[in-house]
């Protein structure tokens, strides 16, 4: 979590909005609810001190992650360029830039139990009949 927010352009548009940063689930472990659980845990941590929103960046070439974030209620208000650097195996510093969209979700004030009950009702659907 970046409690101070994201890129300067995002911070200007959304002051005080913390960022879930560099979330990743190893490919063999995807589609098992791990990403959802991590995001929900981050939302809970952000909600505790009374924050009203949380955000994260998603690359334009990552539709799978964007679909997850949209399903969890994040909406795309701010495009930006994410920049970072790393050292390669030869010790050379590499600079990177990537077009991203910062997605934001309003955090509800409902209790955790109320949110859990709503989520269960939303995902359980009508009972299935037997044949």
N, CA, C and O atoms as a MOPAC input file, in Angstrom:
PM7 MOZYME 1SCF
protein

 N      0.84900 1    -1.17900 1     0.00000 1
 C      0.00000 1     0.00000 1     0.00000 1
 C      0.88900 1     1.23500 1     0.00000 1
 O      1.86400 1     1.32300 1     0.74600 1
 N      0.53900 1     2.15900 1    -0.83200 1
 C      1.13700 1     3.49300 1    -0.78900 1
 C      0.09200 1     4.39700 1    -0.14500 1
 O     -0.85500 1     4.83200 1    -0.79900 1
 N      0.27600 1     4.67400 1     1.14200 1
 C     -0.71600 1     5.44100 1     1.87700 1
 C     -0.78000 1     6.88500 1     1.40400 1
 O     -1.81800 1     7.53100 1     1.54500 1
 N      0.31500 1     7.40500 1     0.84300 1
 C      0.34500 1     8.78500 1     0.36000 1
 C     -0.19100 1     8.94600 1    -1.04600 1
 O     -0.24300 1    10.06700 1    -1.55400 1
 N     -0.58600 1     7.87700 1    -1.68400 1
 C     -1.13300 1     7.96700 1    -3.02900 1
 C     -0.12800 1     7.56900 1    -4.08700 1
 O      0.90600 1     6.96500 1    -3.80500 1
 N     -0.46500 1     7.92600 1    -5.31000 1
 C      0.23400 1     7.46900 1    -6.49200 1
 C      1.05500 1     8.59000 1    -7.11700 1
 O      1.61700 1     9.42800 1    -6.41100 1
 N      1.11700 1     8.59700 1    -8.41000 1
 C      1.75200 1     9.60300 1    -9.24700 1
 C      1.22100 1    10.99600 1    -8.90600 1
 O      0.09300 1    11.13300 1    -8.43300 1
 N      2.03700 1    12.03300 1    -9.14800 1
 C      1.64800 1    13.40700 1    -8.80700 1
 C      0.33300 1    13.82100 1    -9.46200 1
 O     -0.47800 1    14.49400 1    -8.82600 1
 N      0.10300 1    13.43700 1   -10.71100 1
 C     -1.15100 1    13.79800 1   -11.39400 1
 C     -2.34000 1    13.13300 1   -10.71600 1
 O     -3.40500 1    13.73900 1   -10.59300 1
 N     -2.16700 1    11.91000 1   -10.28300 1
 C     -3.24700 1    11.20000 1    -9.59700 1
 C     -3.48900 1    11.82200 1    -8.23600 1
 O     -4.63900 1    12.03000 1    -7.84900 1
 N     -2.41300 1    12.12700 1    -7.49200 1
 C     -2.57200 1    12.75500 1    -6.17700 1
 C     -3.28500 1    14.09200 1    -6.28400 1
 O     -4.08100 1    14.44100 1    -5.41300 1
 N     -3.00500 1    14.85300 1    -7.35600 1
 C     -3.67400 1    16.14200 1    -7.54200 1
 C     -5.16800 1    15.94900 1    -7.79100 1
 O     -5.98700 1    16.71900 1    -7.28900 1
 N     -5.52300 1    14.92600 1    -8.56100 1
 C     -6.93000 1    14.66500 1    -8.87500 1
 C     -7.66000 1    13.99400 1    -7.71400 1
 O     -8.85900 1    14.20300 1    -7.52400 1
 N     -6.93600 1    13.19100 1    -6.94200 1
 C     -7.54900 1    12.40000 1    -5.86700 1
 C     -6.71400 1    12.50400 1    -4.59300 1
 O     -6.12100 1    11.51300 1    -4.16800 1
 N     -6.65800 1    13.67700 1    -3.98200 1
 C     -5.82000 1    13.82900 1    -2.78900 1
 C     -6.25300 1    12.89900 1    -1.65400 1
 O     -7.44100 1    12.74900 1    -1.36700 1
 N     -5.26400 1    12.28400 1    -1.02200 1
 C     -5.53400 1    11.41100 1     0.11000 1
 C     -6.00500 1    10.01600 1    -0.24400 1
 O     -6.35400 1     9.24600 1     0.65100 1
 N     -6.02400 1     9.66900 1    -1.51400 1
 C     -6.47900 1     8.33900 1    -1.93600 1
 C     -5.28400 1     7.38900 1    -1.94100 1
 O     -4.38100 1     7.55100 1    -2.76200 1
 N     -5.25800 1     6.39400 1    -1.03900 1
 C     -4.13800 1     5.44800 1    -1.03500 1
 C     -4.17600 1     4.54800 1    -2.26200 1
 O     -5.22000 1     4.36500 1    -2.88800 1
 N     -3.01200 1     3.98800 1    -2.59300 1
 C     -2.88200 1     3.14700 1    -3.77700 1
 C     -2.47300 1     1.73200 1    -3.39100 1
 O     -1.54600 1     1.53500 1    -2.60500 1
 N     -3.16500 1     0.75900 1    -3.94700 1
 C     -2.70900 1    -0.62700 1    -3.90000 1
 C     -1.66200 1    -0.71000 1    -5.00300 1
 O     -1.98600 1    -0.53500 1    -6.17700 1
 N     -0.41800 1    -0.97200 1    -4.64100 1
 C      0.67100 1    -0.89200 1    -5.60600 1
 C      1.29300 1    -2.25000 1    -5.87800 1
 O      1.54600 1    -3.02800 1    -4.95700 1
 N      1.53700 1    -2.52800 1    -7.16500 1
 C      2.27800 1    -3.71100 1    -7.61700 1
 C      1.64200 1    -5.02500 1    -7.17500 1
 O      2.34600 1    -5.96400 1    -6.80500 1
 N      0.32600 1    -5.09200 1    -7.21300 1
 C     -0.37500 1    -6.32800 1    -6.89000 1
 C     -0.16900 1    -7.32800 1    -8.02000 1
 O     -0.34300 1    -6.99900 1    -9.19400 1
 N      0.20000 1    -8.53700 1    -7.65800 1
 C      0.40300 1    -9.57400 1    -8.66400 1
 C      0.17100 1   -10.93400 1    -8.02800 1
 O      0.54800 1   -11.17200 1    -6.88100 1
 N     -0.44900 1   -11.81300 1    -8.78300 1
 C     -0.62900 1   -13.20600 1    -8.35900 1
 C      0.10200 1   -14.06200 1    -9.38600 1
 O     -0.09800 1   -13.91100 1   -10.59100 1
 N      0.94500 1   -14.95700 1    -8.89900 1
 C      1.72400 1   -15.82500 1    -9.77300 1
 C      0.76600 1   -16.58500 1   -10.69100 1
 O     -0.24200 1   -17.10900 1   -10.21800 1
 N      1.05900 1   -16.65600 1   -12.00000 1
 C      0.11200 1   -17.24400 1   -12.96600 1
 C     -0.51600 1   -18.58600 1   -12.57700 1
 O     -1.72600 1   -18.73300 1   -12.74700 1
 N      0.22900 1   -19.57300 1   -12.06600 1
 C     -0.44300 1   -20.84100 1   -11.73600 1
 C     -1.48900 1   -20.70500 1   -10.62100 1
 O     -2.37600 1   -21.55000 1   -10.50000 1
 N     -1.38900 1   -19.65500 1    -9.81400 1
 C     -2.31800 1   -19.47500 1    -8.68700 1
 C     -3.49500 1   -18.57000 1    -9.02700 1
 O     -4.34700 1   -18.32500 1    -8.17300 1
 N     -3.55900 1   -18.06800 1   -10.26000 1
 C     -4.64500 1   -17.16300 1   -10.64200 1
 C     -5.97500 1   -17.91400 1   -10.73900 1
 O     -6.01900 1   -19.13700 1   -10.87500 1
 N     -7.04800 1   -17.13900 1   -10.66300 1
 C     -8.42800 1   -17.66200 1   -10.77000 1
 C     -8.82200 1   -18.53800 1    -9.58900 1
 O     -9.66200 1   -19.42800 1    -9.72300 1
 N     -8.21500 1   -18.28600 1    -8.43400 1
 C     -8.57000 1   -19.00900 1    -7.21500 1
 C     -8.99400 1   -18.05200 1    -6.10600 1
 O     -9.10100 1   -18.45800 1    -4.94900 1
 N     -9.24000 1   -16.77300 1    -6.44600 1
 C     -9.71800 1   -15.81000 1    -5.45800 1
 C     -8.62900 1   -15.09600 1    -4.67800 1
 O     -8.93300 1   -14.30800 1    -3.78200 1
 N     -7.36900 1   -15.35300 1    -4.99600 1
 C     -6.27200 1   -14.74600 1    -4.24500 1
 C     -6.22900 1   -13.23400 1    -4.46900 1
 O     -6.12100 1   -12.47300 1    -3.50800 1
 N     -6.31200 1   -12.79100 1    -5.72600 1
 C     -6.30100 1   -11.35500 1    -6.01700 1
 C     -7.46700 1   -10.64300 1    -5.35300 1
 O     -7.29900 1    -9.56600 1    -4.78200 1
 N     -8.63900 1   -11.24000 1    -5.42800 1
 C     -9.82000 1   -10.65800 1    -4.78200 1
 C     -9.59900 1   -10.53400 1    -3.28600 1
 O     -9.90600 1    -9.49700 1    -2.69900 1
 N     -9.06800 1   -11.58200 1    -2.65800 1
 C     -8.82100 1   -11.55600 1    -1.21300 1
 C     -7.79700 1   -10.47800 1    -0.84100 1
 O     -7.96200 1    -9.78600 1     0.16400 1
 N     -6.74900 1   -10.33700 1    -1.64500 1
 C     -5.73600 1    -9.31600 1    -1.36700 1
 C     -6.32800 1    -7.91400 1    -1.47800 1
 O     -6.06000 1    -7.05800 1    -0.63500 1
 N     -7.13200 1    -7.67600 1    -2.51600 1
 C     -7.74600 1    -6.35800 1    -2.69400 1
 C     -8.71500 1    -6.07300 1    -1.55500 1
 O     -8.71500 1    -4.97000 1    -1.00700 1
 N     -9.53600 1    -7.04500 1    -1.19200 1
 C    -10.48500 1    -6.83700 1    -0.10100 1
 C     -9.78000 1    -6.57100 1     1.22200 1
 O    -10.25900 1    -5.76800 1     2.02300 1
 N     -8.64800 1    -7.23100 1     1.46400 1
 C     -7.87600 1    -6.98300 1     2.68300 1
 C     -7.30700 1    -5.56700 1     2.67200 1
 O     -7.31300 1    -4.89000 1     3.70100 1
 N     -6.81800 1    -5.11600 1     1.52800 1
 C     -6.29800 1    -3.74800 1     1.42500 1
 C     -7.41700 1    -2.73600 1     1.64300 1
 O     -7.21500 1    -1.72200 1     2.31000 1
 N     -8.60000 1    -3.00500 1     1.08200 1
 C     -9.74100 1    -2.10900 1     1.28200 1
 C    -10.10000 1    -2.01300 1     2.76000 1
 O    -10.39500 1    -0.92900 1     3.26500 1
 N    -10.07400 1    -3.13900 1     3.44300 1
 C    -10.39800 1    -3.15100 1     4.87500 1
 C     -9.38600 1    -2.33300 1     5.66800 1
 O     -9.76000 1    -1.57600 1     6.56300 1
 N     -8.10500 1    -2.48500 1     5.33800 1
 C     -7.06400 1    -1.68800 1     6.02200 1
 C     -7.25000 1    -0.20500 1     5.76400 1
 O     -7.08200 1     0.60800 1     6.67300 1
 N     -7.59700 1     0.16000 1     4.53200 1
 C     -7.78900 1     1.57300 1     4.19000 1
 C     -9.03400 1     2.13000 1     4.86500 1
 O     -9.06400 1     3.30400 1     5.23400 1
 N    -10.04900 1     1.31400 1     5.03000 1
 C    -11.31600 1     1.74800 1     5.63400 1
 C    -11.14400 1     2.05300 1     7.11800 1
 O    -11.80600 1     2.95300 1     7.63500 1
 N    -10.27400 1     1.33000 1     7.81400 1
 C    -10.12100 1     1.45800 1     9.26600 1
 C     -9.88500 1     2.88800 1     9.73700 1
 O    -10.56300 1     3.32400 1    10.66700 1
 N     -8.95300 1     3.64500 1     9.14000 1
 C     -8.76900 1     5.01300 1     9.63000 1
 C     -9.78700 1     6.00000 1     9.05400 1
 O     -9.63100 1     7.20900 1     9.22500 1
 N    -10.82500 1     5.50600 1     8.37600 1
 C    -11.87700 1     6.38400 1     7.89700 1
 C    -11.70700 1     6.92100 1     6.49000 1
 O    -12.38700 1     7.87500 1     6.11100 1
 N    -10.82000 1     6.33400 1     5.71200 1
 C    -10.68700 1     6.78100 1     4.31500 1
 C    -11.95400 1     6.42800 1     3.55300 1
 O    -12.65100 1     5.47100 1     3.89100 1
 N    -12.24200 1     7.20700 1     2.52900 1
 C    -13.48500 1     7.01000 1     1.78200 1
 C    -13.25500 1     6.43300 1     0.39000 1
 O    -14.21900 1     6.15100 1    -0.32200 1
 N    -11.99400 1     6.25000 1    -0.01400 1
 C    -11.70900 1     5.70200 1    -1.34100 1
 C    -10.35100 1     5.01200 1    -1.32400 1
 O     -9.50900 1     5.27400 1    -0.46600 1
 N    -10.16200 1     4.12900 1    -2.28800 1
 C     -8.88400 1     3.45000 1    -2.48700 1
 C     -8.71500 1     3.28100 1    -3.99300 1
 O     -9.70300 1     3.18400 1    -4.72100 1
 N     -7.47500 1     3.24500 1    -4.45900 1
 C     -7.25900 1     3.11500 1    -5.88900 1
 C     -6.09700 1     2.20100 1    -6.21700 1
 O     -5.35000 1     1.75700 1    -5.34400 1
 N     -5.97200 1     1.93800 1    -7.50800 1
 C     -4.84100 1     1.15600 1    -8.00200 1
 C     -4.68000 1     1.44100 1    -9.48200 1
 O     -5.62300 1     1.86300 1   -10.15200 1
 N     -3.48200 1     1.20700 1    -9.98400 1
 C     -3.21300 1     1.41200 1   -11.39800 1
 C     -3.28800 1     0.10000 1   -12.14800 1
 O     -2.91900 1    -0.95400 1   -11.62900 1
 N     -3.76900 1     0.17800 1   -13.37300 1
 C     -3.80700 1    -1.01800 1   -14.21700 1
 C     -3.29300 1    -0.64200 1   -15.59800 1
 O     -3.68200 1     0.38400 1   -16.15700 1
 N     -2.41800 1    -1.47800 1   -16.14400 1
 C     -1.84800 1    -1.22100 1   -17.46600 1
 C     -2.92000 1    -1.40000 1   -18.53200 1
 O     -3.82400 1    -2.22500 1   -18.39700 1
 N     -2.80300 1    -0.61800 1   -19.58400 1
 C     -3.77200 1    -0.70000 1   -20.67400 1
 C     -3.74300 1    -2.05500 1   -21.35700 1
 O     -4.73500 1    -2.46400 1   -21.96200 1
 N     -2.61100 1    -2.76500 1   -21.26800 1
 C     -2.50600 1    -4.07700 1   -21.92300 1
 C     -2.76800 1    -5.23400 1   -20.95200 1
 O     -2.29200 1    -6.34800 1   -21.17000 1
 N     -3.53300 1    -4.96600 1   -19.87200 1
 C     -3.83000 1    -5.99800 1   -18.88900 1
 C     -5.34900 1    -6.09400 1   -18.66700 1
 O     -5.84000 1    -5.76600 1   -17.58600 1
 N     -6.08700 1    -6.54100 1   -19.68700 1
 C     -7.55100 1    -6.57500 1   -19.57000 1
 C     -8.06000 1    -7.54100 1   -18.50400 1
 O     -9.12600 1    -7.31800 1   -17.93000 1
 N     -7.31700 1    -8.60100 1   -18.23400 1
 C     -7.75000 1    -9.55600 1   -17.20800 1
 C     -7.80000 1    -8.89000 1   -15.83800 1
 O     -8.77700 1    -9.04600 1   -15.10500 1
 N     -6.74500 1    -8.14600 1   -15.48700 1
 C     -6.73200 1    -7.43400 1   -14.20600 1
 C     -7.79300 1    -6.34000 1   -14.19600 1
 O     -8.48800 1    -6.16100 1   -13.19600 1
 N     -7.92300 1    -5.60900 1   -15.29800 1
 C     -8.92300 1    -4.54300 1   -15.37600 1
 C    -10.32400 1    -5.10200 1   -15.14700 1
 O    -11.14600 1    -4.46200 1   -14.49200 1
 N    -10.60300 1    -6.29800 1   -15.68600 1
 C    -11.91700 1    -6.92200 1   -15.49600 1
 C    -12.14300 1    -7.28500 1   -14.02400 1
 O    -13.24600 1    -7.10900 1   -13.50700 1
 N    -11.10600 1    -7.78900 1   -13.34900 1
 C    -11.22500 1    -8.09500 1   -11.92400 1
 C    -11.52500 1    -6.83100 1   -11.13700 1
 O    -12.44300 1    -6.80700 1   -10.31700 1
 N    -10.75100 1    -5.77800 1   -11.38500 1
 C    -10.93400 1    -4.53700 1   -10.63600 1
 C    -12.31600 1    -3.93700 1   -10.89500 1
 O    -12.94400 1    -3.41700 1    -9.97300 1
 N    -12.79400 1    -4.00400 1   -12.13100 1
 C    -14.13500 1    -3.49000 1   -12.44700 1
 C    -15.19200 1    -4.31600 1   -11.70700 1
 O    -16.15200 1    -3.76400 1   -11.17100 1
 N    -15.01100 1    -5.64200 1   -11.68000 1
 C    -15.95700 1    -6.51000 1   -10.96800 1
 C    -16.01100 1    -6.17000 1    -9.48400 1
 O    -17.05500 1    -6.31100 1    -8.84700 1
 N    -14.87700 1    -5.72000 1    -8.93400 1
 C    -14.81600 1    -5.37000 1    -7.51200 1
 C    -15.24200 1    -3.92800 1    -7.24300 1
 O    -15.20400 1    -3.47400 1    -6.10000 1
 N    -15.64600 1    -3.20700 1    -8.29100 1
 C    -16.20700 1    -1.87300 1    -8.08600 1
 C    -15.28900 1    -0.70400 1    -8.36200 1
 O    -15.65200 1     0.43600 1    -8.07100 1
 N    -14.10500 1    -0.94500 1    -8.91600 1
 C    -13.18700 1     0.14700 1    -9.22800 1
 C    -13.56900 1     0.78800 1   -10.56400 1
 O    -13.93800 1     0.09900 1   -11.51500 1
 N    -13.47500 1     2.11000 1   -10.61600 1
 C    -13.83000 1     2.84700 1   -11.82500 1
 C    -12.65600 1     3.70600 1   -12.27300 1
 O    -11.89300 1     4.18700 1   -11.43500 1
 N    -12.49600 1     3.91000 1   -13.59100 1
 C    -11.29700 1     4.57000 1   -14.13500 1
 C    -11.39700 1     6.09200 1   -14.32500 1
 O    -11.80900 1     6.54500 1   -15.39300 1
 N    -11.02900 1     6.88500 1   -13.31700 1
 C    -11.10300 1     8.32600 1   -13.53700 1
 C     -9.84200 1     8.99300 1   -14.07100 1
 O     -9.94600 1    10.06300 1   -14.67000 1
 N     -8.64000 1     8.40800 1   -13.88100 1
 C     -7.41300 1     9.15600 1   -14.16400 1
 C     -6.38700 1     8.33100 1   -14.94400 1
 O     -5.82600 1     7.38200 1   -14.39700 1
 N     -6.12600 1     8.67600 1   -16.22300 1
 C     -5.00400 1     8.03700 1   -16.92500 1
 C     -3.69200 1     8.70600 1   -16.49200 1
 O     -3.67800 1     9.89500 1   -16.17200 1
 N     -2.60000 1     7.95000 1   -16.48400 1
 C     -1.30000 1     8.50500 1   -16.13100 1
 C     -0.19400 1     7.60600 1   -16.67200 1
 O     -0.46000 1     6.51100 1   -17.16800 1
 N      1.04600 1     8.07500 1   -16.57200 1
 C      2.20400 1     7.28200 1   -16.97000 1
 C      2.93400 1     6.87600 1   -15.69600 1
 O      3.43400 1     7.72300 1   -14.95800 1
 N      2.98800 1     5.57100 1   -15.44800 1
 C      3.72200 1     5.05800 1   -14.30100 1
 C      5.18900 1     4.92300 1   -14.66100 1
 O      5.51600 1     4.43100 1   -15.74100 1
 N      6.06700 1     5.34600 1   -13.78800 1
 C      7.51400 1     5.27600 1   -14.03200 1
 C      8.19700 1     4.55900 1   -12.87300 1
 O      7.85800 1     4.78000 1   -11.71000 1
 N      9.15600 1     3.70400 1   -13.19500 1
 C      9.94200 1     3.01500 1   -12.19000 1
 C     11.26700 1     2.60000 1   -12.80500 1
 O     11.45500 1     2.66300 1   -14.02000 1
 N     12.18500 1     2.17300 1   -11.94000 1
 C     13.48000 1     1.70100 1   -12.42500 1
 C     13.84000 1     0.41900 1   -11.68200 1
 O     13.30900 1     0.12500 1   -10.61100 1
 N     14.75100 1    -0.32700 1   -12.27800 1
 C     15.24700 1    -1.54700 1   -11.65400 1
 C     16.65400 1    -1.80000 1   -12.17300 1
 O     17.06500 1    -1.23500 1   -13.18700 1
 N     17.39100 1    -2.65700 1   -11.46500 1
 C     18.71500 1    -3.05100 1   -11.92900 1
 C     18.61700 1    -4.42500 1   -12.57000 1
 O     18.06100 1    -5.35600 1   -11.98700 1
 N     19.16800 1    -4.54400 1   -13.78900 1
 C     19.14100 1    -5.83900 1   -14.45900 1
 C     20.25200 1    -6.73300 1   -13.90100 1
 O     20.97500 1    -6.33200 1   -12.98900 1
 N     20.38500 1    -7.93700 1   -14.44700 1
 C     21.35500 1    -8.90500 1   -13.92600 1
 C     22.79600 1    -8.43100 1   -14.04100 1
 O     23.67000 1    -8.92800 1   -13.33000 1
 N     23.05500 1    -7.46600 1   -14.93800 1
 C     24.40800 1    -6.92400 1   -15.09300 1
 C     24.63700 1    -5.70400 1   -14.20700 1
 O     25.70900 1    -5.10100 1   -14.24900 1
 N     23.62500 1    -5.33200 1   -13.39800 1
 C     23.76200 1    -4.18700 1   -12.51400 1
 C     23.45900 1    -2.84900 1   -13.18000 1
 O     23.70500 1    -1.79700 1   -12.59000 1
 N     22.92900 1    -2.87600 1   -14.39900 1
 C     22.58400 1    -1.65600 1   -15.12000 1
 C     21.17600 1    -1.22700 1   -14.71500 1
 O     20.24800 1    -2.03500 1   -14.72500 1
 N     21.02300 1     0.04500 1   -14.36000 1
 C     19.71200 1     0.57100 1   -13.99300 1
 C     18.89600 1     0.82400 1   -15.25300 1
 O     19.33800 1     1.52400 1   -16.16300 1
 N     17.72200 1     0.25600 1   -15.29200 1
 C     16.80100 1     0.40600 1   -16.42600 1
 C     15.62300 1     1.26600 1   -15.98800 1
 O     15.03300 1     1.02900 1   -14.93400 1
 N     15.28600 1     2.25500 1   -16.79000 1
 C     14.14100 1     3.12800 1   -16.53000 1
 C     12.95000 1     2.63500 1   -17.34600 1
 O     13.10100 1     2.29800 1   -18.52000 1
 N     11.79100 1     2.59000 1   -16.74600 1
 C     10.58800 1     2.10200 1   -17.42400 1
 C      9.46500 1     3.12800 1   -17.30100 1
 O      9.38300 1     3.87300 1   -16.32500 1
 N      8.61700 1     3.14600 1   -18.30000 1
 C      7.41300 1     3.97200 1   -18.27900 1
 C      6.29800 1     3.16200 1   -18.93300 1
 O      6.51900 1     2.46900 1   -19.92700 1
 N      5.09800 1     3.25900 1   -18.36200 1
 C      3.97600 1     2.48200 1   -18.86400 1
 C      2.69800 1     3.29400 1   -18.72300 1
 O      2.46100 1     3.92200 1   -17.69100 1
 N      1.87500 1     3.27800 1   -19.76800 1
 C      0.58600 1     3.96500 1   -19.71800 1
 C     -0.35100 1     3.15000 1   -18.83300 1
 O     -0.54300 1     1.95300 1   -19.04200 1
 N     -0.92700 1     3.82200 1   -17.84500 1
 C     -1.80300 1     3.16800 1   -16.87700 1
 C     -3.08500 1     3.97200 1   -16.70700 1
 O     -3.17100 1     5.13000 1   -17.11700 1
 N     -4.05600 1     3.35100 1   -16.10800 1
 C     -5.25500 1     4.05200 1   -15.66900 1
 C     -5.38800 1     3.80200 1   -14.18300 1
 O     -5.29600 1     2.66300 1   -13.72600 1
 N     -5.60600 1     4.87200 1   -13.42400 1
 C     -5.80500 1     4.75100 1   -11.98700 1
 C     -7.28500 1     4.52800 1   -11.74500 1
 O     -8.11000 1     5.37700 1   -12.08100 1
 N     -7.62000 1     3.38900 1   -11.16300 1
 C     -9.00100 1     3.02900 1   -10.87600 1
 C     -9.30100 1     3.32200 1    -9.41300 1
 O     -8.46100 1     3.08400 1    -8.54500 1
 N    -10.47900 1     3.83100 1    -9.13900 1
 C    -10.83200 1     4.20600 1    -7.77300 1
 C    -12.12800 1     3.52100 1    -7.36300 1
 O    -13.05100 1     3.36200 1    -8.16100 1
 N    -12.17000 1     3.12000 1    -6.09800 1
 C    -13.38000 1     2.53500 1    -5.52900 1
 C    -13.74400 1     3.31100 1    -4.27600 1
 O    -12.90700 1     3.52500 1    -3.40000 1
 N    -15.00000 1     3.72900 1    -4.19700 1
 C    -15.50300 1     4.35300 1    -2.97300 1
 C    -15.64200 1     3.26400 1    -1.91900 1
 O    -16.16300 1     2.18300 1    -2.19400 1
 N    -15.17500 1     3.55600 1    -0.71600 1
 C    -15.26500 1     2.59100 1     0.37500 1
 C    -16.52800 1     2.86600 1     1.18100 1
 O    -16.74500 1     3.98500 1     1.64500 1
 N    -17.35300 1     1.84600 1     1.34400 1
 C    -18.60800 1     2.01100 1     2.08300 1
 C    -18.33500 1     2.06900 1     3.57300 1
 O    -17.28700 1     1.63100 1     4.04800 1
 N    -19.28100 1     2.61000 1     4.29100 1
 C    -19.19800 1     2.70000 1     5.75100 1
 C    -19.90300 1     1.52800 1     6.43500 1
 O    -19.93400 1     1.45800 1     7.66300 1
 N    -20.46800 1     0.60900 1     5.65100 1
 C    -21.15900 1    -0.54100 1     6.23700 1
 C    -20.17100 1    -1.36800 1     7.04000 1
 O    -18.96800 1    -1.34800 1     6.77900 1
 N    -20.68800 1    -2.09300 1     8.01600 1
 C    -19.81800 1    -2.96200 1     8.81100 1
 C    -19.31600 1    -4.10600 1     7.94600 1
 O    -19.89100 1    -4.40000 1     6.89900 1
 N    -18.24900 1    -4.74700 1     8.38300 1
 C    -17.69300 1    -5.87400 1     7.63900 1
 C    -18.73300 1    -6.99000 1     7.49500 1
 O    -18.83300 1    -7.60100 1     6.43200 1
 N    -19.50800 1    -7.26300 1     8.55000 1
 C    -20.53800 1    -8.30600 1     8.50200 1
 C    -21.60900 1    -7.95600 1     7.47300 1
 O    -22.06100 1    -8.83100 1     6.73300 1
 N    -22.02100 1    -6.68600 1     7.41500 1
 C    -23.02300 1    -6.27200 1     6.43100 1
 C    -22.48100 1    -6.43600 1     5.01400 1
 O    -23.19700 1    -6.90600 1     4.12900 1
 N    -21.21500 1    -6.04900 1     4.79100 1
 C    -20.61700 1    -6.18500 1     3.45900 1
 C    -20.50200 1    -7.65200 1     3.06500 1
 O    -20.73000 1    -8.00100 1     1.90600 1
 N    -20.14600 1    -8.52500 1     4.02500 1
 C    -20.03500 1    -9.95700 1     3.74800 1
 C    -21.39900 1   -10.53000 1     3.37600 1
 O    -21.50500 1   -11.29400 1     2.41700 1
 N    -22.44200 1   -10.17300 1     4.11900 1
 C    -23.78700 1   -10.66500 1     3.82600 1
 C    -24.23600 1   -10.21300 1     2.43600 1
 O    -24.83100 1   -10.99700 1     1.69700 1
 N    -23.95900 1    -8.96300 1     2.07300 1
 C    -24.31900 1    -8.45500 1     0.74800 1
 C    -23.57700 1    -9.21800 1    -0.33400 1
 O    -24.16300 1    -9.56200 1    -1.36100 1
 N    -22.29500 1    -9.48600 1    -0.11800 1
 C    -21.49800 1   -10.21600 1    -1.10800 1
 C    -22.01900 1   -11.64000 1    -1.28400 1
 O    -22.08000 1   -12.13700 1    -2.40800 1
 N    -22.39100 1   -12.29800 1    -0.19600 1
 C    -22.92000 1   -13.65800 1    -0.27100 1
 C    -24.22500 1   -13.65600 1    -1.05200 1
 O    -24.43600 1   -14.51600 1    -1.90700 1
 N    -25.10100 1   -12.70300 1    -0.76700 1
 C    -26.37200 1   -12.62100 1    -1.48400 1
 C    -26.14400 1   -12.37100 1    -2.97200 1
 O    -26.85200 1   -12.92700 1    -3.81100 1
 N    -25.16400 1   -11.54100 1    -3.29800 1
 C    -24.88200 1   -11.18600 1    -4.69100 1
 C    -24.32800 1   -12.38300 1    -5.46900 1
 O    -24.62700 1   -12.53700 1    -6.65300 1
 N    -23.52400 1   -13.23300 1    -4.81900 1
 C    -22.86300 1   -14.32200 1    -5.53700 1
 C    -23.58900 1   -15.65100 1    -5.44700 1
 O    -23.33400 1   -16.54100 1    -6.25800 1
 N    -24.48700 1   -15.80900 1    -4.48500 1
 C    -25.11600 1   -17.11800 1    -4.32300 1
 C    -26.19200 1   -17.39300 1    -5.34900 1
 O    -26.34300 1   -18.54100 1    -5.76800 1
 N    -26.94600 1   -16.39600 1    -5.77100 1
 C    -27.97400 1   -16.57200 1    -6.79100 1
 C    -29.11400 1   -17.44300 1    -6.29000 1
 O    -29.16200 1   -17.79600 1    -5.11200 1
 N    -30.02800 1   -17.78700 1    -7.18400 1
 C    -31.16800 1   -18.62400 1    -6.78200 1
 C    -30.72100 1   -20.05100 1    -6.50600 1
 O    -29.73400 1   -20.50500 1    -7.08300 1
 N    -31.42100 1   -20.76200 1    -5.64200 1
 C    -31.04500 1   -22.14800 1    -5.35400 1
 C    -31.21600 1   -23.02300 1    -6.60000 1
 O    -32.10800 1   -22.79700 1    -7.41700 1
 N    -30.35800 1   -24.00600 1    -6.72200 1
 C    -30.42700 1   -24.92400 1    -7.85700 1
 C    -31.32200 1   -26.10600 1    -7.51100 1
 O    -31.31600 1   -26.59600 1    -6.38200 1
 N    -32.08200 1   -26.55100 1    -8.48700 1
 C    -32.93800 1   -27.71700 1    -8.28100 1
 C    -32.17200 1   -29.00700 1    -8.52200 1
 O    -31.09500 1   -28.99000 1    -9.11800 1
 N    -32.70800 1   -30.09800 1    -8.07500 1
 C    -32.07700 1   -31.39200 1    -8.32800 1
 C    -32.81800 1   -32.07700 1    -9.46100 1
 O    -33.98300 1   -31.78800 1    -9.73400 1
 N    -32.13100 1   -32.97100 1   -10.09900 1
 C    -32.72900 1   -33.64900 1   -11.23900 1
 C    -33.04600 1   -35.07400 1   -10.94800 1
 O    -33.55700 1   -35.78200 1   -11.81600 1

